[in-house]
Amino acid sequence: MSSKEIEVILSRQFADCLSTPVFIVDTEGNLIFYNEPAEELLGLTYNESGAMPTSEWSTMFRPQDDKGNAFPVEDLPLVQTLATKLPSHGKFWINNLRGSVYKISVTSFPIVGRPNRFLGAIAIFWKILEK
């Protein structure tokens, strides 16, 4: 399991020190960690949710476009990074589990170990303050 790889362990440690929300997934797209700032934004602690497959985390917060249409799972930056092993970026709306709705900006990038081993991906995201 990639979560035992040193690069993933260090990524998790780094994410735990950031004030920006962060998701970490393994090579299969299973959510293996999100930090405390992500808990606040999503309305759910990692201890409450635990690890979860892509099919669950990608729909749990009901991502939507600017018109309120469901945002296609395959267009989520983290899903794109898993598919292409390249960085990705996007903006969309989420509904957190406490009933709040936020527009977020997400940047994702692969976790690559040595020698050139794909180990998963990280997404960093934040609320967009609409004016």
Summary of the structure (lengths in Angstrom):
residues: 131
radius of gyration: 13.9
end to end distance: 43.8
largest distance: 45.6
contacts: 389
relative contact order: 0.20
helix: 34%
strand: 33%
